[in-house]
Amino acid sequence: MDFERLYQSIFRRKSVRKYEMTPLDASVTDEVSRLLPSLKPLFDIRTDISLVQGDTIRGLLALKAPHYLVMSSENREGYLVNAGFILQQMDLALSAMGLGSCWVGLAKPSGNIAIKPGMEFVIAMAFGKAAGSLYRDSLSEFKRKPLGKIANVPEDPLLEAARLAPSSVNSQPWYFKKEADRIHAYCIRTGGLKALIYERLNQIDMGIALCHVWLAGLHLGKDPVFARQPEFPEAPAGYEYVISVSGI
Ligand SMILES: Cc1cc2nc3c(=O)[nH]c(=O)nc-3n(C[C@H](O)[C@H](O)[C@H](O)COP(=O)(O)O)c2cc1C
């Protein structure tokens, strides 16, 4: 996998919700499949991504797309963050290949899709040839919170990459504290009914933003290391600690 290409995609990608419904050539879907084994995980958790036809994904909120990636995982501590981290690499890779893609949070694969033993379905991603535009022309087209609202520093190249990350309903549930050579990541806490849907998606969102931090670190010649620390700066009110990044 060319991680620099993925990094460059961060600054122009967007969610594509309208697709040409003719299936992609087998040579293209083969190219997509060939990328899957080279995706980097955040944690040592067993995962699987399968490429399926679009009509096998169900749900009122499913997008009409010719193809989907279906992500499943062992259900272990951190598995949702890990899934976000891994599948975001495909969102960026598909964009770099000139294909459209969109995370789809609430759709489910039909019973015909076999989930590997010991794993559960996590999330799906629609992809195919975009029926409209594929890229943003400028950073101003990203509807995102300013860095000052999601971090304790006014600028930082790794956190700028995180700032641009996609999230479910664009909620941007993250906060980052930068300290000397570390970044600590926090996720907003949800309660009540909202938690039923968003707690899970927020964890996936965190993994997506951490993927962008990692790619920006690689771009700068660093080797970011992710681990939960026993001690970390206090979480801002309403947020909880997720992980720290060192080696940056
Ligand atoms: C975990 C996750 C789930 C999402 N689910 C949906 C969805 O079900 N339907 C949809 O149209 N967009 C979905 N999105 C796309 C977001 O709405 C989109 O990423 C966000 O509004 C930011 O826009 P951008 O991706 O164009 O930068 C999802 C995104 C993420 C990260």
The ligand as an ORCA input file, in Angstrom:
! r2SCAN-3c Opt
* xyz 0 1
  C     -18.950      5.686     10.644
  C     -19.648      6.488      9.572
  C     -20.942      6.171      9.194
  C     -21.571      6.895      8.173
  N     -22.830      6.523      7.770
  C     -23.403      7.169      6.725
  C     -24.668      6.736      6.224
  O     -25.271      5.790      6.734
  N     -25.201      7.385      5.151
  C     -24.555      8.449      4.556
  O     -25.080      9.001      3.587
  N     -23.346      8.886      5.010
  C     -22.759      8.265      6.064
  N     -21.523      8.664      6.514
  C     -20.832      9.779      5.850
  C     -20.808     11.041      6.712
  O     -22.078     11.640      6.725
  C     -19.730     11.975      6.155
  O     -18.489     11.352      6.288
  C     -19.670     13.312      6.865
  O     -20.868     14.030      6.681
  C     -18.498     14.161      6.354
  O     -18.573     14.374      4.969
  P     -17.445     13.882      3.972
  O     -17.267     12.390      4.173
  O     -17.972     14.199      2.601
  O     -16.175     14.601      4.296
  C     -20.892      7.974      7.543
  C     -19.592      8.287      7.941
  C     -18.971      7.556      8.931
  C     -17.563      7.891      9.279
*
